[in-house]
Every structure is written in structure tokens, then in C-alpha cells.
């Protein structure tokens, strides 16, 4: 007799089997990338991937290229788009999308790098990045010829951003047309992901360098004028409920920067250099925007990482106990085991870094070349105060501080008790020289060499971003390391007034 218990057992077995079948169908396969490289100066390539899928930890694997130029990569499904890089000096960079789950073969001859061959069932997903880059360069050149403000990078004009919106729209159309007649595995997921990258990169760059009140023009911001004609294009498409967006670099950067801008806009009278202000207010903003508890916790992890990384890049002190408390509160979440140890490690590294370059610690020795090719050692400035401006021709904030830097030197040019060193991080020596001439830069002009951030000077002072301002006393001890010229200027004037 077929009783109710038996029926229930059968239903349960059927449901379990269905779930397992669905899981197997949805589970991505291991992919294989193999190929052959010729006329390459290196016997290896680099495979860079985000191990967390939310941008808080990247690893770089070395891919061996054998004596015949053959290489092979076998990898589990990616959590975020990754990069395969050949020849770092003049790199060929291939983006490997998360939607890749089949075998790919690559043939690359560095005597003709533009003729790279990519074969496989999903080859078009990788080829797209190369083709769209060529399309983007051509489009940008054409639009720059028509619109001088675009070529000048003048992002303070309304027309500049209308042009950028047009470019984004054209790039989305190119993406859709590229795959219009294709039927590739995971094609739709790929298109959605790339559209999101274009939309969120547009929003991210639209808000960069603007005053914090620009948040009022975001459609989703609770204090915005939703009927305003000045609402930012694409801001109506911002989502706080799609977990897949966390693997998108531009989405993370946009959301993190918007949170920072909202904190500045809503707290104008607070200390806006306080990381704790952004930490505490940012958590409240995330609670309001992300209604799903799991997504809310993921965004909090991402934002805390953003603040710690920012503080590390600029060597800014923060209250470590405050950050540790926020991390502790997240330890009950399902994402804690994988991600929170990474945050805690970064916090310890920051604490060590701040300690290493704190006032009174011995400054690293260095040797730098002048315009005339003369080598200067730090020991050459013994018993003198050293004030060092570390800059590059491509660094906007660096350039904007040059008038104040020159004025400082003019005001204190009559003393032999201190020295002003202008240290360029430009890889191209000609750009360094032309910038010196263009801005009439004062001080002893020195250069780190072609290795930029991999130079001994940059590594000794752990310089990973610009600008950097360093003050060293006559005994070779650190006075200050800062990213703020205003703080640096005040310190210089205070120190020199003591003389």
C-alpha cells in the first residue's frame, strides 16, 4: 500500500535530487588556458586574480613559459575578472572574465603583438576586450578632435560630462552589436557584466574630483531633487540588491566614493580628515542603502578595506581600536572566516607602517640623480633639514601644489641649514624635464630613475601613491611623512621659524 509516509519520503528524495542536479548544472567548470609565445623577453607570464571576489585580496601567480614558448594555466572558476600579462615592460594584457569556463588557446608573437590569436568556444569573450580597446581609443581620438574640453581633461564643464555620457552610450552599443549574431556560452551574463562596468565607471569618473554636494544629483540619494534635469545619467540604474556587482571593480569604487562624499556633504563641520568619521557614518549609510543583511555585511567589509587601504597608501594614522571593534561586530557573518582575517592583517600592516615612518624613526638612506647626472646621497645633506616633495608629471594634486612649493623655497632661500628636494617619479625622463621647465620648479631637482614605484627610493619609503611629502631632520630622523601639502607646508614653516 502506498502510504503518506512513503509519499513524503519520495518527495524529499526528489527535491534533494533536483537540488543536486541544479547545483551540478550551475557549477562552473575548471577552465584551461594554454598556448605558445614567441619572441618574448621573459620566460614567464603573470596571472593576477582576486581571490575573494570583492576586491580585498589579489594574488599574482607566475606562469612558466618553457623553452619552446609553451604555457598552460588550469584554474578553478574565477571570483572576479582576472588578468594574464605577458612581458611587463611592454605588456600584452588579456582580461579573463568570470564567465569563462572552457578551454582557450592563445598564440602570441611579440614581433607582431597586434596579431594575437585566441581560439576556443568562448574565445570571443577575451577577444572583445582587445577589440573594444581599439574601438575606445579611436572613438576617444575622434571625440577629442571635435571637443577640445575632452582633450584637455576639463571635467568641470557640463559639456565635458555630456560627451562622456555619449561615449559610454556608444560603447554600450558597440558591446551589444559585437555579440548580436553570436551564441556563446555565458554570453548574456558577460554582456550584463560589461554593461555594468561601463555604467559604473561612467558614474565613478563623473563624481571624481567634484565637490561633495554632487551627491544631490544622484537619483537614489534620499536628499536629492529627483525631478531635477541635472540628475546624473545612469544614477537611476544603481543597485543595492545585486550580489554579483561586488565583483565589479568600478561598482565597488563608485559605492565607496559615494559613501565618502555623502559623509562629507552631511557633516561639513566635522573633522573631514578623520578616518573614524567615515567609518562610523559610513556604516550607517550602508545600513540605509543595503536592505539585505548579507549584502550589507559584504559592503561593510569592502568599505572598511577601502578605508584601511587608503590610509596605508597615504600613510595616514587612524584609531586602530575603532576599526578592530567594527571588524569584531562582523565576525558572526557567514563571510567572516574568509575575509575578516585579511582585514585584520591589513590593519596590522598599517600599524607597522605608521610606526616605521613615525616621528623620530631613522629615515632610509637614498641615492638620486640630478638633471646634470650627478648622484646625490642622503648623507650629502647631513646636519641639514631635508624637505622632500615626491611627485610625477601625471599627478594632478602634485602639480597643483607647485606654486606653494616654489613660494616656500623663495621665502626661505637665504639659509644653509635646510634643503628642498624635488623628487620625480616619472618613468619618462623627458616628461620630468619638460614639467620642470613648464612649472619653473624650484629646489634641487632629482629623479628616481625609470623603475618608478619599483625604484630603491620608492621601496625604501614604501611609496605606492602620490603626492608624498617627507621631512627629515639633520640627524637623519623622520619628522613627518604626509600626503597633504597643507600639513607639510605648516610643518615646514613651523620648523624653519625655530631656526
NULUM-790374 format. One record per residue (C-alpha): residue in one letter; x, y negated, z negated. Coordinates in Angstrom, 3 decimals, decimal comma, m for minus. Each point is the difference from the previous one (the first is absolute). Layout:
[r 'A'; [X; Y; Z]]
...
END
This chain:
[r 'X'; [0,000; 0,000; 0,000]]
[r 'X'; [1,297; m3,457; 0,958]]
[r 'X'; [m0,288; m1,927; m3,299]]
[r 'X'; [0,517; m3,671; m0,849]]
[r 'X'; [3,429; 0,560; m1,604]]
[r 'X'; [1,311; 1,701; 3,106]]
[r 'X'; [m1,358; m2,809; 2,155]]
[r 'X'; [1,735; m2,599; m2,196]]
[r 'X'; [3,293; 1,937; 0,205]]
[r 'X'; [m0,240; 0,086; 3,777]]
[r 'X'; [m0,675; m3,730; 0,152]]
[r 'X'; [3,028; m0,708; m2,204]]
[r 'X'; [2,231; 2,260; 2,105]]
[r 'X'; [m1,264; m1,700; 3,171]]
[r 'X'; [0,706; m3,484; m1,420]]
[r 'X'; [3,511; 0,967; m1,111]]
[r 'X'; [0,743; 1,522; 3,401]]
[r 'X'; [m1,374; m3,096; 1,760]]
[r 'X'; [2,134; m2,333; m2,134]]
[r 'X'; [3,115; 2,075; 0,629]]
[r 'X'; [m0,713; 0,074; 3,725]]
[r 'X'; [m0,519; m3,758; 0,100]]
[r 'X'; [3,196; m0,575; m1,974]]
[r 'X'; [1,925; 2,177; 2,429]]
[r 'X'; [m1,472; m1,840; 2,966]]
[r 'X'; [0,789; m3,427; m1,485]]
[r 'X'; [3,457; 0,917; m1,229]]
[r 'X'; [2,670; m1,496; 2,232]]
[r 'X'; [2,619; 2,295; 1,428]]
[r 'X'; [3,730; m0,290; m0,452]]
[r 'X'; [1,421; m1,906; 2,955]]
[r 'X'; [3,296; 0,494; 1,807]]
[r 'X'; [2,013; m2,696; 1,776]]
[r 'X'; [2,941; 1,225; 2,021]]
[r 'X'; [2,025; m1,271; 2,893]]
[r 'X'; [3,282; m0,921; 1,550]]
[r 'X'; [2,038; m3,225; m0,266]]
[r 'X'; [2,892; m0,931; 2,282]]
[r 'X'; [2,546; m2,846; m0,005]]
[r 'X'; [m0,832; m0,727; m3,635]]
[r 'X'; [2,716; m1,442; m2,248]]
[r 'X'; [m1,319; 1,848; m3,066]]
[r 'X'; [m0,300; 3,685; m0,795]]
[r 'X'; [m3,145; m0,599; m2,016]]
[r 'X'; [m3,356; m1,796; 0,034]]
[r 'X'; [m2,008; m1,365; m2,935]]
[r 'X'; [m3,516; 1,090; m0,923]]
[r 'X'; [m1,679; m2,516; m2,297]]
[r 'X'; [m3,230; 0,933; m1,715]]
[r 'X'; [m2,287; m1,161; m2,789]]
[r 'X'; [m0,235; 2,906; m2,425]]
[r 'X'; [m2,974; m1,403; m1,922]]
[r 'X'; [m2,245; m1,300; 2,776]]
[r 'X'; [m0,514; m3,262; m1,889]]
[r 'X'; [3,350; m1,650; 0,672]]
[r 'X'; [1,708; 0,295; m3,361]]
[r 'X'; [2,746; 2,457; 0,943]]
[r 'X'; [1,804; 0,606; 3,286]]
[r 'X'; [2,663; 2,582; 0,742]]
[r 'X'; [2,530; 0,060; 2,827]]
[r 'X'; [0,918; 3,446; 1,290]]
[r 'X'; [3,049; 0,547; 2,204]]
[r 'X'; [m0,802; 2,014; 3,118]]
[r 'X'; [3,020; 1,865; 1,356]]
[r 'X'; [0,757; m0,309; 3,717]]
[r 'X'; [2,205; 2,896; 1,061]]
[r 'X'; [2,955; m0,075; 2,395]]
[r 'X'; [m2,358; 0,584; 2,952]]
[r 'X'; [m2,303; m2,844; m1,059]]
[r 'X'; [m2,803; 2,216; m1,275]]
[r 'X'; [m2,024; m0,818; m3,110]]
[r 'X'; [m3,099; 1,326; m1,741]]
[r 'X'; [m2,350; m1,219; m2,738]]
[r 'X'; [m2,551; 2,202; m1,709]]
[r 'X'; [m2,244; m1,845; m2,365]]
[r 'X'; [m3,211; 0,362; m1,933]]
[r 'X'; [m2,857; m2,418; 0,817]]
[r 'X'; [1,008; m3,615; m0,501]]
[r 'X'; [m1,660; m2,167; m2,621]]
[r 'X'; [0,691; m3,178; 1,980]]
[r 'X'; [1,526; m0,964; 3,337]]
[r 'X'; [3,716; 0,775; 0,063]]
[r 'X'; [3,001; m1,028; 2,115]]
[r 'X'; [2,577; 2,006; 1,919]]
[r 'X'; [3,036; m2,203; 0,634]]
[r 'X'; [2,892; 0,706; 2,348]]
[r 'X'; [3,191; m2,090; m0,094]]
[r 'X'; [m0,389; m2,688; m2,701]]
[r 'X'; [2,201; m2,588; 1,776]]
[r 'X'; [m2,216; m0,182; 3,111]]
[r 'X'; [m2,883; 2,078; m1,262]]
[r 'X'; [m2,640; 1,903; 1,872]]
[r 'X'; [m2,841; 0,272; m2,485]]
[r 'X'; [m2,902; 2,381; 0,501]]
[r 'X'; [m3,110; m0,286; m2,165]]
[r 'X'; [m1,366; 3,384; m1,041]]
[r 'X'; [m3,701; m0,359; m0,895]]
[r 'X'; [m1,814; 1,869; m2,750]]
[r 'X'; [m2,325; 1,409; 2,653]]
[r 'X'; [2,832; 2,083; 1,482]]
[r 'X'; [m0,435; 3,708; m0,761]]
[r 'X'; [1,469; 1,733; 3,050]]
[r 'X'; [3,409; 0,521; 1,613]]
[r 'X'; [1,761; m2,870; 1,787]]
[r 'X'; [3,112; 0,082; 2,189]]
[r 'X'; [2,175; m3,088; 0,533]]
[r 'X'; [2,709; m0,531; 2,607]]
[r 'X'; [2,063; m3,161; m0,482]]
[r 'X'; [3,038; m1,188; 1,963]]
[r 'X'; [1,599; m3,081; m1,550]]
[r 'X'; [1,402; m1,031; 3,359]]
[r 'X'; [m3,670; m0,549; 0,990]]
[r 'X'; [m1,901; m0,330; m3,307]]
[r 'X'; [m3,068; m1,517; 1,683]]
[r 'X'; [m0,566; 3,268; 1,884]]
[r 'X'; [m0,669; 2,057; m3,107]]
[r 'X'; [m2,107; 3,105; 0,664]]
[r 'X'; [m2,567; 1,245; m2,508]]
[r 'X'; [m1,877; 3,235; 0,656]]
[r 'X'; [m2,689; 1,846; m1,896]]
[r 'X'; [m3,738; 0,245; m0,515]]
[r 'X'; [m0,011; m3,215; m2,075]]
[r 'X'; [2,924; m1,739; 1,749]]
[r 'X'; [m2,173; m3,010; 0,912]]
[r 'X'; [m0,391; m0,859; m3,682]]
[r 'X'; [3,742; m0,688; m0,184]]
[r 'X'; [0,327; m1,444; 3,508]]
[r 'X'; [m2,673; m2,546; m0,867]]
[r 'X'; [2,265; m1,788; m2,475]]
[r 'X'; [2,699; m0,449; 2,646]]
[r 'X'; [m2,434; m1,141; 2,683]]
[r 'X'; [m1,935; m2,353; m2,257]]
[r 'X'; [3,249; m1,590; m1,155]]
[r 'X'; [0,850; m0,837; 3,623]]
[r 'X'; [m3,542; m1,302; 0,486]]
[r 'X'; [0,286; m2,096; m3,170]]
[r 'X'; [3,330; m1,567; 1,028]]
[r 'X'; [m1,329; m0,898; 3,465]]
[r 'X'; [m3,236; m1,362; m1,453]]
[r 'X'; [1,853; m2,090; m2,594]]
[r 'X'; [2,280; m1,507; 2,664]]
[r 'X'; [m2,956; m0,868; 2,208]]
[r 'X'; [m1,942; m1,575; m2,860]]
[r 'X'; [3,079; m1,894; m1,223]]
[r 'X'; [0,435; m1,547; 3,452]]
[r 'X'; [m3,592; m1,212; m0,110]]
[r 'X'; [m0,012; m1,063; m3,647]]
[r 'X'; [3,143; m1,776; m1,328]]
[r 'X'; [m1,215; 0,202; m3,619]]
[r 'X'; [0,165; 3,795; 0,203]]
[r 'X'; [3,587; m0,069; 1,259]]
[r 'X'; [0,915; m2,489; m2,758]]
[r 'X'; [m1,603; 2,206; m2,671]]
[r 'X'; [m2,063; m2,931; m1,279]]
[r 'X'; [m2,521; 1,953; m2,055]]
[r 'X'; [m1,452; m3,107; m1,617]]
[r 'X'; [m2,255; m0,815; 2,970]]
[r 'X'; [m3,483; 1,403; 0,619]]
[r 'X'; [0,816; 0,580; 3,660]]
[r 'X'; [2,978; 2,201; m0,960]]
[r 'X'; [m2,291; 2,389; m1,847]]
[r 'X'; [m2,619; m0,006; 2,749]]
[r 'X'; [2,757; 1,130; 2,362]]
[r 'X'; [1,024; 2,735; m2,451]]
[r 'X'; [m3,626; 1,163; m0,182]]
[r 'X'; [m0,084; 0,156; 3,803]]
[r 'X'; [3,212; 2,036; 0,029]]
[r 'X'; [m1,374; 2,436; m2,593]]
[r 'X'; [m3,184; 0,416; 2,001]]
[r 'X'; [1,987; 0,684; 3,191]]
[r 'X'; [2,145; 2,564; m1,820]]
[r 'X'; [m3,121; 1,792; m1,261]]
[r 'X'; [m1,357; 0,102; 3,561]]
[r 'X'; [3,329; 1,377; 1,211]]
[r 'X'; [m0,211; 2,752; m2,646]]
[r 'X'; [m3,530; 0,966; 1,058]]
[r 'X'; [0,863; m0,033; 3,706]]
[r 'X'; [3,172; 2,046; m0,597]]
[r 'X'; [m2,008; 2,968; m1,292]]
[r 'X'; [m3,212; m0,588; 1,969]]
[r 'X'; [0,370; 3,064; 2,227]]
[r 'X'; [1,871; 2,186; m2,478]]
[r 'X'; [m1,141; 2,822; m2,232]]
[r 'X'; [2,874; 0,558; m2,411]]
[r 'X'; [m0,169; 1,757; m3,349]]
[r 'X'; [m0,699; m2,558; m2,772]]
[r 'X'; [m0,309; m2,767; 2,595]]
[r 'X'; [m2,960; m1,745; m1,640]]
[r 'X'; [1,704; m0,027; m3,410]]
[r 'X'; [3,109; m1,443; 1,641]]
[r 'X'; [m1,959; m2,796; 1,715]]
[r 'X'; [m1,781; m0,932; m3,229]]
[r 'X'; [3,312; m0,089; m1,870]]
[r 'X'; [1,677; m2,192; 2,622]]
[r 'X'; [m2,949; m2,393; 0,118]]
[r 'X'; [0,254; m0,380; m3,748]]
[r 'X'; [3,724; m0,740; 0,306]]
[r 'X'; [m0,683; m2,765; 2,528]]
[r 'X'; [m2,842; m1,510; m2,027]]
[r 'X'; [1,803; 0,015; m3,345]]
[r 'X'; [3,296; m1,205; 1,469]]
[r 'X'; [m1,935; m2,904; 1,524]]
[r 'X'; [m1,523; m0,857; m3,382]]
[r 'X'; [3,296; 0,465; m1,836]]
[r 'X'; [1,939; m2,353; 2,297]]
[r 'X'; [m2,947; m2,402; 0,143]]
[r 'X'; [0,232; m0,557; m3,751]]
[r 'X'; [3,796; 0,040; m0,314]]
[r 'X'; [1,507; m3,370; m0,851]]
[r 'X'; [m3,395; m1,640; m0,548]]
[r 'X'; [m1,355; m1,741; m3,088]]
[r 'X'; [m1,846; 2,279; m2,402]]
[r 'X'; [m3,347; m1,681; 0,696]]
[r 'X'; [m0,053; 1,879; 3,310]]
[r 'X'; [m1,716; 2,807; m1,955]]
[r 'X'; [m3,213; m2,067; 0,247]]
[r 'X'; [m0,043; 0,852; 3,693]]
[r 'X'; [m0,114; 3,744; m0,620]]
[r 'X'; [m3,466; 1,397; 0,642]]
[r 'X'; [0,150; 2,415; m2,927]]
[r 'X'; [1,263; m2,486; m2,605]]
[r 'X'; [m2,767; m0,715; m2,500]]
[r 'X'; [0,690; m3,750; m0,049]]
[r 'X'; [0,240; m0,397; 3,765]]
[r 'X'; [m2,318; m1,996; 2,211]]
[r 'X'; [m1,481; 2,948; 1,859]]
[r 'X'; [m1,685; m2,214; 2,556]]
[r 'X'; [3,129; m1,987; 0,793]]
[r 'X'; [1,165; m0,060; 3,612]]
[r 'X'; [3,534; 0,179; m1,394]]
[r 'X'; [m0,406; 3,532; m1,343]]
[r 'X'; [3,124; 1,945; 0,905]]
[r 'X'; [m0,398; 2,303; 2,978]]
[r 'X'; [m0,199; 3,677; m1,018]]
[r 'X'; [m0,481; m0,804; m3,705]]
[r 'X'; [m3,521; 1,417; 0,301]]
[r 'X'; [1,556; 3,375; 0,801]]
[r 'X'; [2,026; 0,333; m3,220]]
[r 'X'; [m0,849; 3,196; m1,850]]
[r 'X'; [0,471; 0,955; m3,644]]
[r 'X'; [m1,517; 3,476; 0,310]]
[r 'X'; [2,168; 1,810; 2,579]]
[r 'X'; [2,719; 2,088; m1,618]]
[r 'X'; [1,796; 0,571; 3,320]]
[r 'X'; [0,895; m3,707; 0,163]]
[r 'X'; [2,471; 0,354; m2,866]]
[r 'X'; [2,453; 1,709; 2,348]]
[r 'X'; [m0,091; m3,082; 2,244]]
[r 'X'; [2,905; m2,332; m0,765]]
[r 'X'; [m1,778; m3,114; 1,287]]
[r 'X'; [m3,109; 0,726; m2,045]]
[r 'X'; [2,076; 0,332; m3,177]]
[r 'X'; [1,958; m3,179; 0,709]]
[r 'X'; [m3,153; m1,944; 0,804]]
[r 'X'; [m1,906; 1,120; m3,117]]
[r 'X'; [3,004; m0,573; m2,298]]
[r 'X'; [0,588; m3,505; 1,374]]
[r 'X'; [m3,691; m0,913; m0,169]]
[r 'X'; [m0,070; 1,028; m3,664]]
[r 'X'; [3,033; m2,239; m0,637]]
[r 'X'; [m1,646; m2,910; 1,858]]
[r 'X'; [m3,265; 0,388; m1,911]]
[r 'X'; [1,912; m0,084; m3,303]]
[r 'X'; [1,760; m3,205; 1,086]]
[r 'X'; [m3,213; m1,577; 1,259]]
[r 'X'; [m2,055; 0,812; m3,090]]
[r 'X'; [2,737; m0,831; m2,541]]
[r 'X'; [1,707; m3,185; 1,279]]
[r 'X'; [0,950; m1,216; m3,490]]
[r 'X'; [1,646; 3,251; m1,089]]
[r 'X'; [3,678; 0,916; 0,316]]
[r 'X'; [m0,058; 1,286; 3,586]]
[r 'X'; [3,506; 1,437; m0,290]]
[r 'X'; [m1,172; 2,423; m2,717]]
[r 'X'; [m0,215; 3,591; 1,228]]
[r 'X'; [m2,196; 0,809; m2,980]]
[r 'X'; [m2,586; m2,517; 1,247]]
[r 'X'; [m0,260; 1,849; 3,324]]
[r 'X'; [0,017; 3,353; m1,772]]
[r 'X'; [m2,871; m0,766; m2,386]]
[r 'X'; [m2,149; m2,080; 2,346]]
[r 'X'; [0,726; 2,353; 2,883]]
[r 'X'; [m1,392; 2,985; m1,901]]
[r 'X'; [m3,284; m1,898; m0,516]]
[r 'X'; [m0,222; m0,877; 3,704]]
[r 'X'; [0,583; 3,651; 0,947]]
[r 'X'; [m2,764; 1,076; m2,411]]
[r 'X'; [m2,384; m2,396; 1,751]]
[r 'X'; [0,894; 0,949; 3,569]]
[r 'X'; [0,516; 3,763; m0,191]]
[r 'X'; [m3,204; 1,597; m1,283]]
[r 'X'; [1,160; 3,599; 0,358]]
[r 'X'; [1,969; 0,938; m3,176]]
[r 'X'; [2,549; 2,122; 1,865]]
[r 'X'; [0,695; m2,661; 2,634]]
[r 'X'; [0,224; m2,619; m2,723]]
[r 'X'; [2,745; 1,955; m1,767]]
[r 'X'; [1,926; 0,534; 3,234]]
[r 'X'; [m0,090; m3,730; 0,771]]
[r 'X'; [1,194; m0,810; m3,517]]
[r 'X'; [2,974; 2,314; 0,487]]
[r 'X'; [0,731; m1,673; 3,359]]
[r 'X'; [m0,277; m3,514; m1,466]]
[r 'X'; [2,210; 0,750; m3,009]]
[r 'X'; [2,573; 1,408; 2,409]]
[r 'X'; [m0,305; m3,185; 2,082]]
[r 'X'; [0,772; m2,195; m3,026]]
[r 'X'; [2,927; 2,143; m1,167]]
[r 'X'; [1,473; 0,129; 3,521]]
[r 'X'; [m0,376; m3,756; 0,368]]
[r 'X'; [1,704; m0,634; m3,342]]
[r 'X'; [2,804; 2,370; 0,970]]
[r 'X'; [0,532; m1,626; 3,405]]
[r 'X'; [0,335; m3,438; m1,557]]
[r 'X'; [1,456; 1,190; m3,309]]
[r 'X'; [m2,673; m1,783; m1,964]]
[r 'X'; [m0,461; 0,984; m3,649]]
[r 'X'; [m3,314; 1,317; m1,250]]
[r 'X'; [m1,418; 1,364; m3,245]]
[r 'X'; [0,678; 3,698; 0,380]]
[r 'X'; [m2,247; 0,954; m2,914]]
[r 'X'; [m3,013; m1,604; 1,686]]
[r 'X'; [0,560; 1,998; 3,160]]
[r 'X'; [0,579; 3,203; m1,951]]
[r 'X'; [m3,354; m0,486; m1,771]]
[r 'X'; [m1,825; m0,282; 3,314]]
[r 'X'; [1,767; 3,127; 1,273]]
[r 'X'; [m0,968; 1,900; m3,174]]
[r 'X'; [m3,674; m0,867; 0,579]]
[r 'X'; [0,151; 1,670; 3,403]]
[r 'X'; [1,487; 3,240; m1,286]]
[r 'X'; [m3,355; 1,712; m0,306]]
[r 'X'; [m0,686; m0,336; 3,704]]
[r 'X'; [0,365; 2,880; 2,465]]
[r 'X'; [2,698; m1,944; 1,858]]
[r 'X'; [2,179; m0,532; m3,065]]
[r 'X'; [2,272; 3,051; 0,210]]
[r 'X'; [1,165; m0,779; 3,520]]
[r 'X'; [0,262; m3,794; m0,065]]
[r 'X'; [0,449; m1,392; m3,506]]
[r 'X'; [3,445; 1,553; m0,596]]
[r 'X'; [1,129; m1,913; 3,103]]
[r 'X'; [m1,287; m3,269; m1,466]]
[r 'X'; [1,668; 0,706; m3,329]]
[r 'X'; [3,294; 0,742; 1,738]]
[r 'X'; [m0,238; m3,255; 1,982]]
[r 'X'; [m0,715; m1,888; m3,210]]
[r 'X'; [3,134; 1,473; m1,607]]
[r 'X'; [2,058; m0,868; 3,092]]
[r 'X'; [m1,263; m3,584; m0,130]]
[r 'X'; [0,858; m0,260; m3,684]]
[r 'X'; [3,517; 1,258; 0,752]]
[r 'X'; [0,363; m2,416; 2,916]]
[r 'X'; [m1,128; m2,996; m2,046]]
[r 'X'; [2,428; 1,003; m2,734]]
[r 'X'; [2,869; 0,401; 2,492]]
[r 'X'; [m0,392; m3,536; 1,319]]
[r 'X'; [m1,062; m1,671; m3,230]]
[r 'X'; [1,843; m3,045; m1,313]]
[r 'X'; [3,438; 0,790; m1,367]]
[r 'X'; [0,578; 3,206; 1,989]]
[r 'X'; [3,141; 0,241; 2,140]]
[r 'X'; [m0,681; m0,979; 3,608]]
[r 'X'; [1,154; 2,383; 2,745]]
[r 'X'; [3,186; m0,929; 1,856]]
[r 'X'; [m0,413; m0,868; 3,660]]
[r 'X'; [1,895; m0,939; 3,141]]
[r 'X'; [m1,576; m2,044; 2,805]]
[r 'X'; [1,107; m1,534; 3,281]]
[r 'X'; [m0,207; m3,705; 0,858]]
[r 'X'; [m0,778; m1,667; 3,326]]
[r 'X'; [3,701; m0,139; 0,809]]
[r 'X'; [0,512; 3,669; m0,835]]
[r 'X'; [1,656; m0,576; m3,362]]
[r 'X'; [m0,825; 2,536; m2,713]]
[r 'X'; [m1,113; m1,364; m3,362]]
[r 'X'; [m0,050; 2,134; m3,141]]
[r 'X'; [m2,058; m0,734; m3,093]]
[r 'X'; [3,289; m0,210; m1,904]]
[r 'X'; [0,898; m3,049; 2,126]]
[r 'X'; [m2,617; m1,935; m1,975]]
[r 'X'; [1,224; 0,969; m3,457]]
[r 'X'; [m0,790; m2,585; m2,692]]
[r 'X'; [m2,587; m1,626; 2,250]]
[r 'X'; [m3,770; 0,135; m0,109]]
[r 'X'; [m1,281; 1,750; 3,143]]
[r 'X'; [m3,396; m0,856; 1,439]]
[r 'X'; [m0,914; 2,375; 2,839]]
[r 'X'; [m2,834; m0,294; 2,507]]
[r 'X'; [m0,578; 3,336; 1,808]]
[r 'X'; [m2,027; m0,547; 3,161]]
[r 'X'; [m0,605; 0,979; 3,650]]
[r 'X'; [m1,131; m1,897; 3,084]]
[r 'X'; [m3,226; 2,053; 0,168]]
[r 'X'; [m1,005; m0,782; m3,617]]
[r 'X'; [m2,568; m2,824; m0,086]]
[r 'X'; [0,203; m0,753; m3,756]]
[r 'X'; [3,813; m0,054; 0,278]]
[r 'X'; [m0,084; m2,586; 2,777]]
[r 'X'; [m2,588; m2,158; m1,755]]
[r 'X'; [2,300; m0,382; m3,042]]
[r 'X'; [3,014; m1,226; 2,025]]
[r 'X'; [m0,750; m3,749; m0,445]]
[r 'X'; [m0,102; 0,461; m3,789]]
[r 'X'; [3,162; 2,132; 0,118]]
[r 'X'; [1,822; m2,701; 1,974]]
[r 'X'; [m1,227; m2,681; m2,426]]
[r 'X'; [1,327; 1,995; m2,964]]
[r 'X'; [3,439; 0,190; 1,574]]
[r 'X'; [m0,026; m3,709; 0,879]]
[r 'X'; [m0,916; m0,914; m3,578]]
[r 'X'; [2,851; 2,022; m1,496]]
[r 'X'; [2,683; m0,141; 2,678]]
[r 'X'; [2,593; m1,845; m2,093]]
[r 'X'; [0,869; 2,796; m2,443]]
[r 'X'; [2,527; 2,817; 0,332]]
[r 'X'; [m1,564; 1,982; m2,845]]
[r 'X'; [m2,580; 1,771; 2,140]]
[r 'X'; [m0,534; 1,264; 3,545]]
[r 'X'; [m3,043; 0,462; 2,230]]
[r 'X'; [0,059; 3,119; 2,190]]
[r 'X'; [m2,428; 0,412; 2,902]]
[r 'X'; [m0,076; 3,737; 0,799]]
[r 'X'; [m1,718; 1,168; 3,194]]
[r 'X'; [m1,540; 3,467; 0,385]]
[r 'X'; [m0,408; m0,363; 3,763]]
[r 'X'; [1,061; 3,055; 1,984]]
[r 'X'; [0,631; m2,185; 3,037]]
[r 'X'; [2,901; m2,332; m0,737]]
[r 'X'; [m1,107; m2,423; 2,722]]
[r 'X'; [m3,364; m0,508; m1,713]]
[r 'X'; [1,851; m0,800; m3,225]]
[r 'X'; [2,189; m2,587; 1,742]]
[r 'X'; [m2,874; m1,619; 1,915]]
[r 'X'; [m2,093; m0,280; m3,197]]
[r 'X'; [2,885; m1,717; m1,802]]
[r 'X'; [0,231; m2,529; 2,810]]
[r 'X'; [m3,763; m0,447; 0,362]]
[r 'X'; [m0,620; m0,685; m3,700]]
[r 'X'; [3,339; m1,656; m0,739]]
[r 'X'; [0,434; 2,440; m2,857]]
[r 'X'; [2,419; m1,077; m2,704]]
[r 'X'; [2,215; 1,963; m2,378]]
[r 'X'; [2,580; 2,688; 0,708]]
[r 'X'; [m1,579; 2,014; 2,803]]
[r 'X'; [0,555; 3,780; m0,271]]
[r 'X'; [m1,339; 3,109; 1,735]]
[r 'X'; [m0,603; 3,567; m1,251]]
[r 'X'; [0,756; 1,552; 3,405]]
[r 'X'; [m2,105; 2,024; 2,422]]
[r 'X'; [m1,206; 2,539; m2,591]]
[r 'X'; [m2,477; m2,461; m1,549]]
[r 'X'; [m1,742; 1,731; m2,918]]
[r 'X'; [2,435; 2,909; 0,221]]
[r 'X'; [2,994; m2,299; m0,485]]
[r 'X'; [2,107; 0,351; m3,152]]
[r 'X'; [m1,137; m3,427; m1,177]]
[r 'X'; [m3,712; 0,838; 0,377]]
[r 'X'; [0,375; 3,409; m1,633]]
[r 'X'; [2,078; m1,394; m2,886]]
[r 'X'; [m2,691; m2,563; m0,830]]
[r 'X'; [m2,821; 2,400; 0,944]]
[r 'X'; [m1,389; m2,464; 2,536]]
[r 'X'; [m2,974; 1,478; 1,834]]
[r 'X'; [m1,933; m3,168; 0,816]]
[r 'X'; [0,550; m3,700; 0,557]]
[r 'X'; [0,467; m2,667; m1,174]]
[r 'X'; [2,381; 0,648; m2,913]]
[r 'X'; [1,681; m2,583; m2,191]]
[r 'X'; [2,892; 1,046; m2,211]]
[r 'X'; [1,824; m1,984; m2,670]]
[r 'X'; [3,287; 1,274; m1,495]]
[r 'X'; [2,049; m1,679; m2,734]]
[r 'X'; [3,756; m0,659; m0,005]]
[r 'X'; [0,689; 3,302; m1,751]]
[r 'X'; [m1,776; 1,995; 2,686]]
[r 'X'; [m3,154; 0,656; m1,999]]
[r 'X'; [m3,557; m0,198; 1,319]]
[r 'X'; [m1,914; m3,134; m0,941]]
[r 'X'; [m3,062; 0,668; 2,123]]
[r 'X'; [m1,283; 1,993; 2,987]]
[r 'X'; [m3,239; m1,359; 1,403]]
[r 'X'; [m2,218; m0,178; 3,080]]
[r 'X'; [m1,342; m3,447; m0,915]]
[r 'X'; [1,913; m3,010; 1,267]]
[r 'X'; [m1,823; m2,320; m2,405]]
[r 'X'; [1,153; 2,076; m2,978]]
[r 'X'; [3,489; 0,184; 1,481]]
[r 'X'; [0,094; m3,757; 0,622]]
[r 'X'; [m1,048; m0,743; m3,578]]
[r 'X'; [2,654; 2,387; m1,340]]
[r 'X'; [2,717; m1,599; 2,169]]
[r 'X'; [m0,871; m3,518; m1,111]]
[r 'X'; [m0,141; 1,053; m3,657]]
[r 'X'; [3,365; 1,784; 0,194]]
[r 'X'; [1,692; m2,850; 1,807]]
[r 'X'; [m1,394; m2,606; m2,371]]
[r 'X'; [1,864; 1,838; m2,768]]
[r 'X'; [3,312; m0,644; 1,763]]
END
